[in-house]
Amino acid sequence: MSQADLWNKAAECTRTIEATNDPFLREMLTHLRTLWTNLANECPLPGNKLADQISTIGRIHDDLMQTATTKPTSAPGLQPRP
């Protein structure tokens, strides 16, 4: 994933945060956006060591985006830890 892709993922989180009314989903997306931003700032050329982590974060990103677009006011299956 290129640095531009990392910035695009962060921007997608920002757009979705602004579009959802679900406070829990907003919080999750805010944390995810921070991960993308940190990766983009610190790793202009991510190496193989980060590739697995970026792939995992990408799957989380995709799951949250799907949740945000299918149920914009709730986040089923995403529950805060006690």
MMTF fields as JSON, N, C-alpha, C and O atoms, coordinates in Angstrom:
{
  "mmtfVersion": "1.0.0",
  "mmtfProducer": "UNKNOWN",
  "numBonds": 327,
  "numAtoms": 328,
  "numGroups": 82,
  "numChains": 1,
  "numModels": 1,
  "chainsPerModel": [1],
  "groupsPerChain": [82],
  "chainIdList": ["A"],
  "bondAtomList": [4, 2, 8, 6, 12, 10, 16, 14, 20, 18, 24, 22, 28, 26, 32, 30, 36, 34, 40, 38, 44, 42, 48, 46, 52, 50, 56, 54, 60, 58, 64, 62, 68, 66, 72, 70, 76, 74, 80, 78, 84, 82, 88, 86, 92, 90, 96, 94, 100, 98, 104, 102, 108, 106, 112, 110, 116, 114, 120, 118, 124, 122, 128, 126, 132, 130, 136, 134, 140, 138, 144, 142, 148, 146, 152, 150, 156, 154, 160, 158, 164, 162, 168, 166, 172, 170, 176, 174, 180, 178, 184, 182, 188, 186, 192, 190, 196, 194, 200, 198, 204, 202, 208, 206, 212, 210, 216, 214, 220, 218, 224, 222, 228, 226, 232, 230, 236, 234, 240, 238, 244, 242, 248, 246, 252, 250, 256, 254, 260, 258, 264, 262, 268, 266, 272, 270, 276, 274, 280, 278, 284, 282, 288, 286, 292, 290, 296, 294, 300, 298, 304, 302, 308, 306, 312, 310, 316, 314, 320, 318, 324, 322],
  "bondOrderList": [1, 1, 1, 1, 1, 1, 1, 1, 1, 1, 1, 1, 1, 1, 1, 1, 1, 1, 1, 1, 1, 1, 1, 1, 1, 1, 1, 1, 1, 1, 1, 1, 1, 1, 1, 1, 1, 1, 1, 1, 1, 1, 1, 1, 1, 1, 1, 1, 1, 1, 1, 1, 1, 1, 1, 1, 1, 1, 1, 1, 1, 1, 1, 1, 1, 1, 1, 1, 1, 1, 1, 1, 1, 1, 1, 1, 1, 1, 1, 1, 1],
  "groupList": [{"groupName": "MET", "atomNameList": ["N", "CA", "C", "O"], "elementList": ["N", "C", "C", "O"], "formalChargeList": [0, 0, 0, 0], "bondAtomList": [1, 0, 2, 1, 3, 2], "bondOrderList": [1, 1, 2], "singleLetterCode": "M", "chemCompType": "L-PEPTIDE LINKING"}, {"groupName": "SER", "atomNameList": ["N", "CA", "C", "O"], "elementList": ["N", "C", "C", "O"], "formalChargeList": [0, 0, 0, 0], "bondAtomList": [1, 0, 2, 1, 3, 2], "bondOrderList": [1, 1, 2], "singleLetterCode": "S", "chemCompType": "L-PEPTIDE LINKING"}, {"groupName": "GLN", "atomNameList": ["N", "CA", "C", "O"], "elementList": ["N", "C", "C", "O"], "formalChargeList": [0, 0, 0, 0], "bondAtomList": [1, 0, 2, 1, 3, 2], "bondOrderList": [1, 1, 2], "singleLetterCode": "Q", "chemCompType": "L-PEPTIDE LINKING"}, {"groupName": "ALA", "atomNameList": ["N", "CA", "C", "O"], "elementList": ["N", "C", "C", "O"], "formalChargeList": [0, 0, 0, 0], "bondAtomList": [1, 0, 2, 1, 3, 2], "bondOrderList": [1, 1, 2], "singleLetterCode": "A", "chemCompType": "L-PEPTIDE LINKING"}, {"groupName": "ASP", "atomNameList": ["N", "CA", "C", "O"], "elementList": ["N", "C", "C", "O"], "formalChargeList": [0, 0, 0, 0], "bondAtomList": [1, 0, 2, 1, 3, 2], "bondOrderList": [1, 1, 2], "singleLetterCode": "D", "chemCompType": "L-PEPTIDE LINKING"}, {"groupName": "LEU", "atomNameList": ["N", "CA", "C", "O"], "elementList": ["N", "C", "C", "O"], "formalChargeList": [0, 0, 0, 0], "bondAtomList": [1, 0, 2, 1, 3, 2], "bondOrderList": [1, 1, 2], "singleLetterCode": "L", "chemCompType": "L-PEPTIDE LINKING"}, {"groupName": "TRP", "atomNameList": ["N", "CA", "C", "O"], "elementList": ["N", "C", "C", "O"], "formalChargeList": [0, 0, 0, 0], "bondAtomList": [1, 0, 2, 1, 3, 2], "bondOrderList": [1, 1, 2], "singleLetterCode": "W", "chemCompType": "L-PEPTIDE LINKING"}, {"groupName": "ASN", "atomNameList": ["N", "CA", "C", "O"], "elementList": ["N", "C", "C", "O"], "formalChargeList": [0, 0, 0, 0], "bondAtomList": [1, 0, 2, 1, 3, 2], "bondOrderList": [1, 1, 2], "singleLetterCode": "N", "chemCompType": "L-PEPTIDE LINKING"}, {"groupName": "LYS", "atomNameList": ["N", "CA", "C", "O"], "elementList": ["N", "C", "C", "O"], "formalChargeList": [0, 0, 0, 0], "bondAtomList": [1, 0, 2, 1, 3, 2], "bondOrderList": [1, 1, 2], "singleLetterCode": "K", "chemCompType": "L-PEPTIDE LINKING"}, {"groupName": "GLU", "atomNameList": ["N", "CA", "C", "O"], "elementList": ["N", "C", "C", "O"], "formalChargeList": [0, 0, 0, 0], "bondAtomList": [1, 0, 2, 1, 3, 2], "bondOrderList": [1, 1, 2], "singleLetterCode": "E", "chemCompType": "L-PEPTIDE LINKING"}, {"groupName": "CYS", "atomNameList": ["N", "CA", "C", "O"], "elementList": ["N", "C", "C", "O"], "formalChargeList": [0, 0, 0, 0], "bondAtomList": [1, 0, 2, 1, 3, 2], "bondOrderList": [1, 1, 2], "singleLetterCode": "C", "chemCompType": "L-PEPTIDE LINKING"}, {"groupName": "THR", "atomNameList": ["N", "CA", "C", "O"], "elementList": ["N", "C", "C", "O"], "formalChargeList": [0, 0, 0, 0], "bondAtomList": [1, 0, 2, 1, 3, 2], "bondOrderList": [1, 1, 2], "singleLetterCode": "T", "chemCompType": "L-PEPTIDE LINKING"}, {"groupName": "ARG", "atomNameList": ["N", "CA", "C", "O"], "elementList": ["N", "C", "C", "O"], "formalChargeList": [0, 0, 0, 0], "bondAtomList": [1, 0, 2, 1, 3, 2], "bondOrderList": [1, 1, 2], "singleLetterCode": "R", "chemCompType": "L-PEPTIDE LINKING"}, {"groupName": "ILE", "atomNameList": ["N", "CA", "C", "O"], "elementList": ["N", "C", "C", "O"], "formalChargeList": [0, 0, 0, 0], "bondAtomList": [1, 0, 2, 1, 3, 2], "bondOrderList": [1, 1, 2], "singleLetterCode": "I", "chemCompType": "L-PEPTIDE LINKING"}, {"groupName": "PRO", "atomNameList": ["N", "CA", "C", "O"], "elementList": ["N", "C", "C", "O"], "formalChargeList": [0, 0, 0, 0], "bondAtomList": [1, 0, 2, 1, 3, 2], "bondOrderList": [1, 1, 2], "singleLetterCode": "P", "chemCompType": "L-PEPTIDE LINKING"}, {"groupName": "PHE", "atomNameList": ["N", "CA", "C", "O"], "elementList": ["N", "C", "C", "O"], "formalChargeList": [0, 0, 0, 0], "bondAtomList": [1, 0, 2, 1, 3, 2], "bondOrderList": [1, 1, 2], "singleLetterCode": "F", "chemCompType": "L-PEPTIDE LINKING"}, {"groupName": "HIS", "atomNameList": ["N", "CA", "C", "O"], "elementList": ["N", "C", "C", "O"], "formalChargeList": [0, 0, 0, 0], "bondAtomList": [1, 0, 2, 1, 3, 2], "bondOrderList": [1, 1, 2], "singleLetterCode": "H", "chemCompType": "L-PEPTIDE LINKING"}, {"groupName": "GLY", "atomNameList": ["N", "CA", "C", "O"], "elementList": ["N", "C", "C", "O"], "formalChargeList": [0, 0, 0, 0], "bondAtomList": [1, 0, 2, 1, 3, 2], "bondOrderList": [1, 1, 2], "singleLetterCode": "G", "chemCompType": "PEPTIDE LINKING"}],
  "groupTypeList": [0, 1, 2, 3, 4, 5, 6, 7, 8, 3, 3, 9, 10, 11, 12, 11, 13, 9, 3, 11, 7, 4, 14, 15, 5, 12, 9, 0, 5, 11, 16, 5, 12, 11, 5, 6, 11, 7, 5, 3, 7, 9, 10, 14, 5, 14, 17, 7, 8, 5, 3, 4, 2, 13, 1, 11, 13, 17, 12, 13, 16, 4, 4, 5, 0, 2, 11, 3, 11, 11, 8, 14, 11, 1, 3, 14, 17, 5, 2, 14, 12, 14],
  "groupIdList": [1, 2, 3, 4, 5, 6, 7, 8, 9, 10, 11, 12, 13, 14, 15, 16, 17, 18, 19, 20, 21, 22, 23, 24, 25, 26, 27, 28, 29, 30, 31, 32, 33, 34, 35, 36, 37, 38, 39, 40, 41, 42, 43, 44, 45, 46, 47, 48, 49, 50, 51, 52, 53, 54, 55, 56, 57, 58, 59, 60, 61, 62, 63, 64, 65, 66, 67, 68, 69, 70, 71, 72, 73, 74, 75, 76, 77, 78, 79, 80, 81, 82],
  "secStructList": [7, 7, 2, 2, 2, 2, 2, 2, 2, 2, 2, 2, 2, 2, 2, 2, 2, 2, 2, 7, 7, 7, 2, 2, 2, 2, 2, 2, 2, 2, 2, 2, 2, 2, 2, 2, 2, 2, 2, 2, 2, 2, 7, 1, 1, 7, 7, 2, 2, 2, 2, 2, 2, 2, 2, 2, 2, 2, 2, 2, 2, 2, 2, 2, 2, 2, 2, 2, 2, 2, 7, 6, 6, 7, 7, 6, 6, 7, 7, 7, 7, 7],
  "xCoordList": [0.86, 0.0, 0.909, 1.847, 0.618, 1.441, 1.065, 0.039, 1.909, 1.632, 0.328, -0.45, 0.092, -1.15, -2.361, -3.398, -2.232, -3.334, -3.627, -4.786, -2.575, -2.748, -3.505, -4.409, -3.135, -3.838, -5.282, -6.171, -5.53, -6.9, -7.764, -8.935, -7.189, -7.928, -8.277, -9.39, -7.335, -7.595, -8.705, -9.572, -8.674, -9.706, -11.07, -12.087, -11.095, -12.359, -12.947, -14.158, -12.072, -12.534, -13.149, -14.211, -12.493, -12.996, -14.376, -15.274, -14.553, -15.858, -16.938, -18.065, -16.597, -17.574, -17.89, -19.037, -16.896, -17.13, -18.158, -19.071, -18.002, -18.909, -20.317, -21.285, -20.433, -21.721, -22.522, -23.717, -21.894, -22.603, -23.062, -22.444, -24.151, -24.675, -24.326, -24.609, -23.715, -23.404, -22.115, -21.041, -22.213, -21.02, -19.941, -18.751, -20.344, -19.359, -18.623, -17.4, -19.361, -18.744, -17.821, -16.735, -18.252, -17.414, -16.092, -15.027, -16.176, -14.965, -14.03, -12.82, -14.597, -13.786, -13.116, -11.937, -13.861, -13.309, -12.253, -11.296, -12.421, -11.422, -10.101, -9.037, -10.166, -8.953, -8.326, -7.108, -9.16, -8.67, -8.004, -6.95, -8.627, -8.038, -6.664, -5.737, -6.531, -5.244, -4.189, -3.04, -4.581, -3.644, -3.169, -1.97, -4.113, -3.749, -2.848, -1.862, -3.187, -2.4, -0.991, -0.016, -0.884, 0.436, 1.275, 2.464, 0.655, 1.384, 1.839, 2.973, 0.974, 1.324, 2.443, 3.322, 2.421, 3.443, 4.794, 5.838, 4.774, 6.008, 6.616, 7.802, 5.846, 6.318, 6.056, 5.108, 6.875, 6.638, 6.722, 6.046, 7.544, 7.638, 7.546, 8.571, 6.314, 6.168, 6.902, 6.791, 7.639, 8.376, 7.539, 6.374, 8.164, 7.471, 7.002, 5.968, 7.766, 7.398, 6.045, 5.264, 5.769, 4.498, 3.381, 2.21, 3.724, 2.709, 1.597, 0.424, 1.937, 0.918, 0.045, -1.17, 0.657, -0.11, -1.037, -2.193, -0.535, -1.355, -2.511, -3.628, -2.244, -3.298, -4.384, -5.573, -3.982, -4.94, -5.755, -6.975, -5.074, -5.786, -6.737, -7.831, -6.333, -7.194, -8.47, -9.543, -8.359, -9.554, -10.481, -11.699, -9.92, -10.732, -11.42, -12.604, -10.672, -11.21, -12.397, -13.456, -12.223, -13.299, -14.533, -15.659, -14.323, -15.451, -16.201, -17.432, -15.462, -16.108, -16.837, -17.924, -16.246, -16.907, -18.198, -19.202, -18.16, -19.373, -20.44, -21.611, -20.055, -20.995, -21.578, -22.778, -20.732, -21.177, -22.153, -23.058, -21.989, -22.864, -24.137, -25.14, -24.123, -25.33, -26.24, -27.46, -25.676, -26.466, -25.822, -25.064, -26.112, -25.424, -25.702, -24.972, -26.724, -27.002, -26.677, -26.91, -26.139, -25.754, -24.575, -24.253, -23.936, -22.786, -22.949, -22.304, -23.816, -24.015, -22.716, -21.944, -22.5, -21.316, -20.105, -19.11, -20.169, -19.069, -19.51, -20.309, -18.996, -19.401, -18.179, -17.1, -18.329, -17.202, -16.807, -17.644, -15.546, -15.086, -15.496, -15.49, -15.855, -16.265, -15.114, -15.289],
  "yCoordList": [-1.17, 0.0, 1.238, 1.335, 2.155, 3.355, 4.383, 4.26, 5.387, 6.452, 7.167, 7.54, 7.358, 7.997, 7.161, 7.706, 5.843, 4.963, 5.13, 5.135, 5.266, 5.454, 6.749, 6.778, 7.821, 9.101, 8.996, 9.594, 8.243, 8.062, 7.33, 7.664, 6.334, 5.61, 6.556, 6.513, 7.401, 8.37, 9.334, 9.671, 9.773, 10.695, 10.016, 10.644, 8.744, 8.012, 7.921, 8.039, 7.709, 7.684, 9.03, 9.075, 10.122, 11.453, 11.672, 12.166, 11.311, 11.483, 10.66, 11.125, 9.45, 8.58, 9.061, 8.97, 9.569, 10.141, 11.262, 11.354, 12.106, 13.237, 12.798, 13.522, 11.616, 11.164, 10.307, 10.097, 9.812, 8.909, 9.615, 10.576, 9.116, 9.63, 8.723, 9.055, 7.579, 6.594, 6.989, 6.978, 7.337, 7.792, 6.714, 7.025, 5.464, 4.386, 4.191, 4.054, 4.179, 4.028, 5.206, 5.03, 6.399, 7.59, 7.444, 7.776, 6.95, 6.765, 5.736, 5.95, 4.619, 3.588, 4.13, 3.87, 4.878, 5.447, 6.512, 6.663, 7.242, 8.234, 7.557, 8.033, 6.452, 5.698, 5.12, 5.152, 4.602, 4.039, 5.118, 4.889, 6.295, 7.409, 7.764, 8.053, 7.743, 8.028, 7.002, 7.358, 5.737, 4.699, 4.982, 4.936, 5.274, 5.556, 6.781, 6.781, 7.82, 9.052, 8.813, 9.28, 8.091, 7.788, 6.968, 7.232, 5.977, 5.183, 6.038, 5.906, 6.905, 7.764, 8.733, 8.996, 9.263, 10.213, 9.554, 10.138, 8.349, 7.703, 6.774, 6.456, 6.343, 5.319, 5.704, 5.204, 6.58, 6.951, 5.745, 5.712, 4.758, 3.534, 2.34, 1.802, 1.916, 0.81, -0.442, -0.837, -1.054, -2.268, -3.507, -3.43, -4.655, -5.935, -6.17, -6.801, -5.661, -5.872, -5.239, -5.79, -4.098, -3.422, -3.906, -3.623, -4.619, -5.043, -5.856, -5.649, -6.768, -7.575, -6.712, -6.9, -5.772, -4.886, -3.994, -3.788, -3.469, -2.623, -3.433, -2.93, -4.671, -5.542, -5.782, -5.756, -6.015, -6.223, -4.962, -5.022, -3.82, -2.553, -2.309, -1.781, -2.686, -2.54, -3.362, -2.903, -4.569, -5.403, -4.779, -4.778, -4.254, -3.57, -2.366, -2.123, -1.622, -0.457, -0.867, -0.241, -1.908, -2.367, -2.787, -2.477, -3.493, -3.916, -2.716, -2.692, -1.727, -0.543, 0.259, 0.782, 0.356, 1.087, 0.383, 1.033, -0.938, -1.691, -1.472, -1.287, -1.491, -1.242, 0.159, 0.357, 1.12, 2.511, 2.725, 3.552, 2.004, 2.221, 1.391, 1.755, 0.289, -0.53, -0.104, -0.22, 0.385, 0.831, 2.088, 2.016, 3.242, 4.464, 4.936, 5.791, 4.416, 4.886, 3.859, 4.107, 2.701, 1.716, 0.909, 0.923, 0.208, -0.611, -2.005, -2.324, -2.855, -4.195, -4.993, -4.914, -5.748, -6.564, -5.815, -6.436, -4.504, -3.704, -3.184, -2.253, -3.777, -3.404, -2.938, -3.513, -1.91, -1.472, -2.551, -3.328, -2.59, -3.554, -3.106, -1.912, -4.06, -3.698, -3.135, -2.785],
  "zCoordList": [0.0, 0.0, 0.0, 0.791, -0.882, -0.993, 0.078, 0.747, 0.22, 1.173, 0.794, 1.672, -0.5, -0.951, -0.552, -0.173, -0.635, -0.221, 1.27, 1.686, 2.062, 3.506, 3.782, 4.617, 3.078, 3.241, 2.774, 3.38, 1.7, 1.206, 2.229, 2.41, 2.896, 3.939, 5.097, 5.62, 5.493, 6.561, 6.153, 6.959, 4.905, 4.409, 4.364, 4.658, 3.998, 3.978, 5.388, 5.577, 6.367, 7.758, 8.13, 8.751, 7.757, 8.073, 7.477, 8.158, 6.218, 5.563, 6.261, 6.432, 6.659, 7.301, 8.712, 9.151, 9.423, 10.756, 10.659, 11.48, 9.654, 9.479, 9.075, 9.309, 8.47, 7.947, 8.929, 8.72, 9.987, 10.888, 12.162, 12.619, 12.716, 13.983, 15.151, 16.302, 14.864, 15.893, 16.624, 16.024, 17.913, 18.64, 18.774, 18.739, 18.925, 19.055, 17.739, 17.721, 16.644, 15.33, 15.045, 14.493, 15.419, 15.236, 15.994, 15.475, 17.21, 18.013, 17.378, 17.302, 16.923, 16.277, 15.023, 14.782, 14.23, 12.998, 13.29, 12.53, 14.374, 14.759, 15.098, 14.701, 15.831, 16.152, 14.879, 14.707, 14.009, 12.76, 11.906, 11.313, 11.85, 11.094, 11.659, 10.902, 12.984, 13.612, 13.195, 12.936, 13.133, 12.675, 11.253, 10.976, 10.348, 8.954, 8.867, 8.131, 9.616, 9.579, 10.106, 9.517, 11.204, 11.759, 10.788, 10.609, 10.165, 9.182, 8.008, 7.546, 7.527, 6.39, 6.75, 5.929, 7.959, 8.398, 8.653, 8.364, 9.189, 9.624, 8.587, 8.667, 7.64, 6.717, 5.265, 4.66, 4.697, 3.305, 2.368, 1.339, 2.718, 1.928, 2.869, 3.288, 3.208, 4.164, 3.698, 2.538, 4.593, 4.273, 4.515, 4.905, 4.274, 4.435, 5.86, 6.082, 6.832, 8.228, 8.537, 9.313, 7.942, 8.19, 7.274, 7.525, 6.232, 5.262, 5.916, 5.606, 6.806, 7.484, 8.382, 8.438, 9.082, 9.95, 9.133, 9.502, 8.032, 7.174, 6.593, 6.471, 6.239, 5.715, 6.764, 6.446, 8.0, 9.087, 9.344, 9.493, 9.394, 9.591, 8.428, 8.624, 7.229, 6.055, 6.171, 5.779, 6.704, 6.899, 7.937, 7.758, 9.01, 10.021, 9.39, 9.623, 8.596, 7.896, 7.026, 7.081, 6.231, 5.347, 6.135, 5.743, 7.246, 8.084, 8.662, 8.664, 9.148, 9.712, 8.642, 8.888, 7.461, 6.38, 5.958, 5.664, 5.933, 5.59, 6.653, 6.322, 7.917, 9.009, 8.897, 9.092, 8.586, 8.503, 7.356, 7.467, 6.268, 5.115, 5.193, 4.579, 5.928, 6.015, 7.149, 7.034, 8.241, 9.391, 9.947, 10.914, 9.35, 9.751, 11.173, 11.675, 11.84, 13.195, 14.259, 15.442, 13.864, 14.863, 14.359, 13.171, 15.279, 14.933, 15.532, 16.531, 14.925, 15.467, 15.43, 14.475, 16.475, 16.547, 17.067, 17.441, 17.099, 17.643, 18.992, 19.08, 20.025, 21.371, 22.152, 22.006, 22.975, 23.789, 24.781, 25.239, 25.102, 26.098, 27.485, 27.784, 28.335, 29.713, 30.516, 31.683]
}
